[in-house]
């Protein structure tokens, strides 16, 4: 049995020699800071100028510390597998998963062997955050008091999550790793996949649209950037250096590259991908001479054991717990099913993934962008692209293992045979893609790529099933319909399209209700007639003044509680085929009961008085200064609902502790629309505002525009930035 030291243990060994931020470091950073100029515009957006790319990265990380150090640290606690150090032992299994999946010793090695130009960026990352902490002793980190330059190599493509675990969740990993070794490998119970009520899921999708010259009023290509994430998840920035960097967009807290944005020549929108890029192998294990072995190619191979010591907070002190992690050549073992160990094969973290994320921000042509993407290391994202030469493009995924297409890769595959091994990766032009479609438009809303460009969409039968396992969703239905029917779009017209609030899910959810009502002969039919008539007359567009929106959303929520729970391995969004299958199982009484329950719940939430409540009266935007939502504090009416119902913008809301009203917490975040002419023309909006300081004028100055879809002008050129200066300073 192979045994090697864990990343955590090696880091403990390195800690004695690990750098701290010394006086000479402070002097060095103070000298560098003079080469960096930060201009905060009237909305608080930082425009960061420097001589070198590394100077700009230094300034960016300093501003991230200023704006949301808590978010930066939290993201790294997750990526480094150190959440339990802040939150206690309930996080230990999550940390264990991350320690098994992402190897920090490899990241350290990659940092040390990086070429000088890239190493300088990594050094600048650490210097920027450490200098911020040095200059702001009032900021008290939860755990990370010193940032190391290899940290970004643990957090490489913009998504704060590892690749899918092949449906292996924390509960399964806890059951496996909290057992004694003697019990591991015993005949287990048949595996029952966890199911969940899709009405209860948090929607974390995104929308990306590209408009070609033939569909554009100006004749220039356009891009619409609309990620759906928890509020305040990314910052809006501009990075400009004398080494050719000039990029604007959204940066995930703790990263030094623009994740979704544009430069002077091209732009990109990443949507979360559900292409199959990680696989689970069912390993046949046994004990031999007191050691674990697994069968492969007719032989027994030793299981690798990795001792992992994790720290966790308990009663105000740091305690430690040691696990024995298990790995086969396929990857880390994360669960056990029916006596077989489930090993995850993945590519969650790599040097090339971070390199790719950086290089796309400096690409100036379609060919250069494709060259960067040809590193084939982004495991999380689809990409929608547009540029100033009129090109538009879409790639469904990026890293895509080549496999035996006859196997079902959505389920665990046999780990005992070489027949299930990956056979390299597909080249960029071999994965599902669209280049300059004849329809003149592209859309991706985390759904099937086979409707991404209307009649010019890729053909499903030309690709193996594992490349695109997910189906259509209601956002995709709405987007394809709107873009297909649109005339020549202006930039404002593109924004208006992106804020369309038609709820296409109700095209499926309401007709069976109406049919059930028509056939109903109960004594309370007259009582149901009023809400039925309201929904029949509803245009299925959510709005602040719409009583039907309130009723429709509550009806759908109650209906899903009654219908069979459904298996979901794709995004947190309502896949059309799953919803239609659920509806097909329902009887007339279930639709009518859902409506009756909806009316009763709305009335109860309104003090038992009336159920005819306009949506905006209960659906609110609030950014409390203390983080606690309250019906007694000022708030704004929000017209949107969760985009799981098929509308394009997203505003996921719920009742918070102690509230009767619903408050938004996830959905639209940084949004931008860009036109790539001889001169960049762009507009953007953020959730509420760019500042995290409740005393700042930029805390909620964008809230009304965010809710209504009234975007601000992007200040891309320095001469325009200088006309709207709020503050100019060095780090």
N, C-alpha and C positions, 0 to 999 in steps of 0.2 A: 504494500500500500504506500503510494507516494504521499509524503507530507511536506508542505512548504509553509513558510511564514506568511501570515496574512499581511495585507496592506496596512491594517491598523497597527500591527506590531512593528512593522518596518518604520512606520511614521513615528511611533514612540521612540524607536532607536535614533531616528534622524532628528528628533526634537532637540536633543542636546546641542546639535550643531546648526539647527534651523535658524535662519536669520531673524532677528528682531529689528524693529525700526530704530536705528541708532541716530545719534546727533549728526554723523556724517551723511547718513541717508537723508535726513531732513535738509541738510545744506544742499545736497545734490538735487533734491526735488525742488527746493526753492529756486535754484538756478534754472532748472527746466521750466518751472512755472512762468518765468519771464518770457519764454518763447511761445506761450499759449495764451490766447485771448478768448475769453468767453463773453459773448454778448447775449444777454437775455432780452428778447423782444417784448412787446407790450403784453403778450399772452404768457410770458415766462418761459417760452421755448428757448433752450440754449443753442446758440450757433457757435461752434467751437472751431477756432482757427489756429493752425500751427504750421511750423516749417516742415516737419516730417509727419508721417503717419503715426509714428510712436508718440510724438508730442500730442497729437489729437486724441489718441487713445488715453493718454495720461489725463488730459482735460476732461474727457468723457466720463471716466470712472470717478473723477473728483465730483462732477456734477451729479452722478448717480448717487454718490454718498450724500451730497447735499439734499437731494430731492427725496430719496427713499432708501436710506441705508438699511432699514429693517427688511425691505423687500429683497435687497441684494443678499443680505446674510441668510434670509430664509431660503432663497433659491439654492445657495451653496450648502446649507445644512441638508437639504434634500439630496442634491447631487453627490455629496460626499458621504452620505449615509451617516449623518450626525444629528438627526432630528431629536433623538432621545436625550441628547445632552441638554437640550432646551426644554423638552416637553415630557420627559419621563419614560418609563419602560413600556408604555403602550405603543411607542414608536419603534421598539427594538426590531420587530420583524421587518418593518419597512426598511430600516437601516441595514439589516442583514441582507435583504434582497439586493439593495444597491451595492453593498460591498462585494457580493458574489458576482453581480452583473458587470460592474464597471471597475476595472483594475487600476487603482491609483498608482501602483508601482510602474505600470506601463506609461502612464501619463507623465510621471517624473522622468522616466527615461527619454520619452519623446521630447520633453522640454529641453533636456540637456543636450540632445543631439539635433535640435532644430537649427536651420540655417540662421545666420546672424540677423537677417532682416525680420524674420518671423519671431525669433527669440526676443528681439527688441520690443515687439508688440506685447508679448507676454509679460516682459519686465515692466513695461509701461502700465499695463493693467494693474499689477500688484502695487506699483509705486503710487498710482492715482488714488487707490482706496486707502493704502496705508498712510499716505500724506493727508488725506481727508481726516482720518482718525487722529493723526498727530495734531492737526490744526483745530480739531473739534473734540476736545476731551470731554465735553458734556454728552457726547454720544456714547452710550454704554452698550457694547455688543452683548448679545445673549451668550455667545460661545466664541466666535471667531474674532480674535483680537489682532490677528496678523494674517494678511492674505498672501498666499504663495503664488508665484508666477505660473505654476503648472495647473492651477485650479481651472482655468478656461478649457483645458483639455479633458475635463470631466463633464463639460457642459457645452456641447459643440454645435448644435444646429438650431437653437432658438426655442425649442419646446422643453418646458420644464416637466419632463417625464421620460422614462426609458421607453424603448420600443415595446410594443405590446408583449405581454408575457404568455402569449398563446392560451389565454383564458385562465392562467394561473393567478389566483388572487392572494392577498395577504392572509386570508383565513386558511387557505390550503397550506401555505408555507408555514404558518404558525403551527398547524396540526402536525406537520412533518418534523420541524426542527425543535418542537417542544416535547417530542417523544424521547424516550430513552433509546440508545443505540440498539439494545437487545430487541426492541419491538419493531424497529425499522425492517422493512422487507418481509414482514409477516403477511399472510394472505389478507388482503383488505376487502372492505365492502365495495360493491359496485359503485362506480363513480356516478353521482348525480350532479349534472351541471347546475350551478346556481342560476336562478332566473330572477328577473327584476321587472317591476312595473314600469314600463317606459314613461308613464305619466309622471313618475317621481324623479326621473333622471335630470341632471343639470345639463343643459344644452351648451356644448362647447364647440360649436362648429364655426365655419368661416365662409365668406363669399369672396370670390375673385372673378372679376370680369375684365376681358380685353376686347377693345373695339378697334377693328381695322379701318384703314382709310376709306374703304367703300361704304362703311356704315357711319362715318364721322362727318358732321357738318363742315368741319374745317379741313377735312382731307388728311388729318393727322391721326395717328394711332393714339388711343387712350387706355388708361388702366384704372380700375376701381379696386381699392384695397379695403377690405372690411372683415377683419378678424373678430370672432366672438369668443371672448375670454372673460374671466372674472374682472370686474371693474378695477381700473388703475393698475393693470397688469404690466403695461409697458410705458416707456417714456417717448416723447416726440423730440427729436434732435436733428441737428445738421452738423456734419463733420467735413471740414475742409482743410486740406494740406497742400503744400507746394509740391508734393510728390504725386499729384494727380487725383487725390481723393476729394470728391465733392458729392456727398450722399446725404439724403434727407429721408427720414422715416421713423419707424418704431424700433426701439431697442429693448430687449427683455432685460429686466433688472439683473445686473451682474455680468452681462456680456458686453463685448466691445465692438460688435459689428451690427449694422442695421439689418434687422431680421426681415422686415417688410417695408419696402420703400422704393426709392428711385435716385438715380444720379442724373447728370445733364444729358444722358443719351438713352437710358433704358430704365425700366422699372420691373419689379417682381412682387407678386403676392403669393405667399405660401398659405395653403390650406392644409389642415391635418389630413394625413393620408391613412387609408385603411387597407392599402395594398399589403399583401402578406410578405413581410420582410423578416419574420422570426418564426422559428418552428420548434415544436416540442417533440422530443424523442422519448419513447417509452423504453426504458432500460430494464433488462432482465438481470436482477442482482442476486447474489448469494454470498454467504460467508465461507471463506476458505482459510483455514489455519488462523482463525481469529481476525481476518481482514476481509473488507468488502471487495468483491470483484463483480464485473459485469461482462456479459457475453457479447462478443462482437466478431463477426466473420469466423465463427466456429471456435474462437479462442476465448479464454477468460483473461480480461485485462484488469489491472488494479484500479480501484476507484481512488482518485486523488482526494486527500483530506486537507482542508485548509482551516487552520485554527484562526478564528476571528474573535477578537476581544472588542466589545462595544461598551462605551460609557453611557450612563443614563443618569438623569437627575432624580434624586430621591431625598425628600426631607431637606432640601436645600444643599445637598452634597452630591458629588459625582461618585456613583458606584460603577462597578464593572461586571459584565457577564460575558463568558466565553462560550462560543458555539463551535461545533465542528461542522464546517461547510463541506459539502460533497460535490465533486465535479467529475464528469466523464470527458472524453475528448470532444463531445458535442457541446458541452458547456455546463453551467451550474445546475445542480439538482434543486428544484424549487418546490416539489410536491411529490406525493405518492398516490397512485390510483390502482386499486385492485392488486396490490403487491408489487407493482412496477414503479420505478422511480422516473419522474418526469424531468428531463434535462432540457434546458432552453439553449437553443443555438441562435445567436443574435449578432448584431454589429452595432451596439448601442453607442459606443464611444470610440472615436478614433482621431488620430492626428489629421487625416485627410478630411474628415467631416468639418473640423474647425477651419482648415485651410480653404475648403470649398466655400464655407460661409463668408469668409473674408474676401476671397477673390471675386465672387459675383458682385460685390459692391463696387469694384473697380473696373468691371467689364464695360466697354464702350460700344461694342457691336454685338450683334446676334452670334457671330462666330466666337467672340471672346466669352460670351456668356455660356455658350454650349461647351467651350473648352473647360471652363471652371466646373460646370456640372458633370463633365466627363470624369471627374474624380470619383463619381458614383458612390458617395459616402453619406448622403443625407437619408436617414432611415425614417424620418417622421413626416415628410412634407410632399404634397403636390405643389406645382409651381405654375402660375399664370403670368405671362410675360408680355411686354410691349416695348417698342423702341422708336427712335426718331427717324428710322429708315422705313417705317410703316410695317414692320414685322410684328405679328402677334403669335404667341405659341402657348402650348400647355403640355406639361409632362405629368403623368399620373405616377407619382413616386419618383425615385432616383436610384437608390441602392435596391437592386432586385436580383436575388439569387436565382440561378438557373437550376431547375429541378425536373424530375420525372413528372410530366404533366398528367400521367394516368393516375397518380395517387391523389388522395384527398388530403391536402396540406392544411386544411382548417382543423383537422383532428390530429392528435399525437400519431406520429409515424413510428414504425418499427426501428428501434435503435440497435438491433442485433445484426443488421445487414448493411453492407456498403451501398446497396441499391437505393437507399434513401439519402445518401449524401448529396450535398450541393455540388453542382458542377460548374463552379465559377459564378460570374455575374453577367447579366445582360448588358450589352452596350447601350448607350443613351438612346440611339435611334431604334433600338429593339424594344424598349419599354413602350407602353401606351402613350401616344403623343399626338398633338395636332400642331401643324405648322401652316400658318396663313390660310385658314379655311375659306372656301368660296362664299360661305354665308356672311363672312365679315365680322363674326363675333365668337367669343369663347366664354363659357361660364363653368365654374366649379364651385359647388356648395357642399363639399364632403360626400358627394354621392357618385353614382356611376359615371365613368368617363364616356360612356357610349351615348350620352345625350349632350355632351359638352359643347358641340358646335352645330346643333340642328342636323340638317341633312348631310353636313360635312363631318359628322362625328366619326370616330374610329368604329370599326366593325368588330363586334364581340367575338365572332368566330375566327378572327385572325390572331387571337392572343390566348395563351393558356389561362385557365380559370383562376389560378393563384395570383395573377397580376391584378385582378379587380374583383375581389369577392363580394364587395358591397353593392347594394342595389340603389334604386332611385329613392330620393326623399322629397318631401313636399316643397322644400326650398328650391331644389333643382327643377321641379315641375314649374314653379312660379317663374324662376329666372329664365328658363328656356322659352316659356311662352311669351314673356315680356320682350326679351331681346329679339326673338324671332319676328315679332310683330312690329318692332320699333322701326321708325324711319331713320333718317340721319340724325344722330345724337350730338348735341352740344355737351360741353362739360357739365353744365347745370342740369341738362336732361339726363345725363348719366347718374348724377347724384340723386335726382328725383326717382329714377328707376331703382336705384339701390335702396331707397327708403320706401318702396312700395309695401303697403301693409295688408295686401290681400292674403287671406288665410285659406290657402288651397286645401288644407286637410279637411275643412268642413264641407268640401264638395263630396267627400266620402262619408263624413260623420252625420250629416243632417238628413239626406234622403231616406235612410232606413227609419229614422225617427218620425218623419212625416208620414211614411207609409204605415208605421205602427199606430200612429194617431188616427189615421183614416179608418183603420180596421177596428179600432178600439170601441167597445160598447159599454164601458164602465160608467158608473154614476157620476164620477168626477170629470167626465170628458169636457164638460162646459168650463170647468175650472182650468183645465189644461189648455183650452183654446187660446187664451191670451198670450202665454209665452210661446206657443206654437206659431201664432200669427206673427209675433215679433221676430222670431227666427226666420220665418218664411220671407219676410220683407227686408231682412238684413242683407246688405251688399257684401257681407263677409270681409269687410275692411275694418280693422280695429281703429278706434278713435276715442278721444277723451270724452266726447258727448254721447257715446254709443252705449245704450242699455243692453243691446243685443250682444255686444262684445263681452260684457260681464256675464251674461247668462250663458253664452256659447262656450266660453272658456271653462266655466264651472261645470256645465253639462259634460264637456269632454273629460274633465278630470274625474267626475263621478262615473262616467261610462267605463273608463279604463280600469277603475277599481273593481268593477264587476266582471270584466272580460278576462279570459284566460291570460295568465302572465306569460310573457313571451321571452324567448331567448334572444339576447342581443350581444353580438360581439363587435358591432361597428360603432359608429359615433353616437353621441347622446342625441339622437335625432329620430324622428318618426319615419322609419322606412315604409314606403307606401305599401309594399306587398305584405309586410307584417301587420299593418293596421287593417288592411282589407281582409286578411285571414282572420284576425280577431273578430271583426264585425260579422263575418260569415258564421261564427259560432253563436252569435247572440240571438236571443228570441225577442219578440216585440216587447214583452214586459220589461226587459232589461233597459231598452232605450227609454221607455216611459218612466221607469223608476229613476234613471239617471237624471231626467229632466225634473221630476218631482223633488228629488234630493237636492238638485242644484238650487231650485227656488227656495227650498227650506233653509239651506245653508246661507244663501245670500241674505235672506230675511233675518236669520239668527245673528249674522255678523253685523247687521244694521240695527241691533237692539230689538229685533222682533217686530219692527214697524212695517217695513215695505221691502220688496225685492227689486223694484225698478230703479237700480242704481247705475248711473253712468260710469263707464270704465275709469275715466280719469279721476273720479271722486275717490276710488279706492286704490288705484294703481299709481304709485307715486315715485318720484326721484327725490332722494335725500342723501346728503353727504354730511352726516353728523360729525361735529368736531371731536367728540369723545368716542366715536365708533358705535354708539348705542342709538338705534332707531327709536323714534317716538312720534306718536300721533300729535303730540302737542307742539312739536318743533316745525318750523317752516319746511315746506316741501313743494314740489312742482308736479302737476299732472303729467302722466306719461301715456302716450297713445299706443305705443307698441306692446306686443306680448312676446312671449318666447318664440323664437323662429322655428321651433319644432313644429308649430302649426302651419308652417309654410310661408310665412311672411319673410321678407328679406332682411330687414333690420331685426335686431333681437334685444329684448328687454325682459330678462328672466326675473320675476319678482315673487315674493312670498310674504306671509305674515311673519314678522320678527317677534322675538320675545316681548310680550306686553303690548303688542299692537293689534288693532283691528284692520288697519289698512295694509296693503301689500307694498313692499319696497324693493326696488331693483337692486341686484347685486352682481349680475353677470349678463354678458351680451356684447353689444357694440362697444368697442374700446377706441383705440386710435383708428380713424378712418380717413382715407384720402382718395381724391380723384385727380388724375394727372393727364395732361395733354402734351404729347411729345412733338412740338413744332420746333422751328429754329430757336425759339426761346421757350423754356419750360413754363407752362401755365398749370398751376395746381391749387387745390383747396383742400382743407383738412378740418377735422374736429376731434376733440378728445372727450372722454367721459368726465363731465364736470369742469375740469380745469387741470393745468399741468402741475400745480403746486400741491404739496401735502401739508402745508401750513394753514390751519384754519384762519389765521389772521391775514393771510395774503389775499390780495385782490384776485389772484389767479386760482383760488381754491374752487370756485364755482362759476367763474366768468364765462365758461363755455357751455354751461348746463342747458340753457334754453335752446341754443343752436344745436346742441347734441340731440335733444329730444325732438326738435322740429325738422332736423335735416338742413339747417342753415349753416353752411360751412364758412370758416374764415379763409382769407387768402394766405397761401403759403408764401413766406418771404424767402425765396431761394437764392436771390442774387444779393450780394453784400450791399449794393447801393440801396436796395429796398429795406434791408435789415436796419441800416443806419438811420432810416427815417422813422423807425419805430423802436428806439432803444429804451429799455427800462433800466438796464444796468450793464456796465462794462467792467470787467475785472480779470485778474489772473488767478489761477488756483491758489 
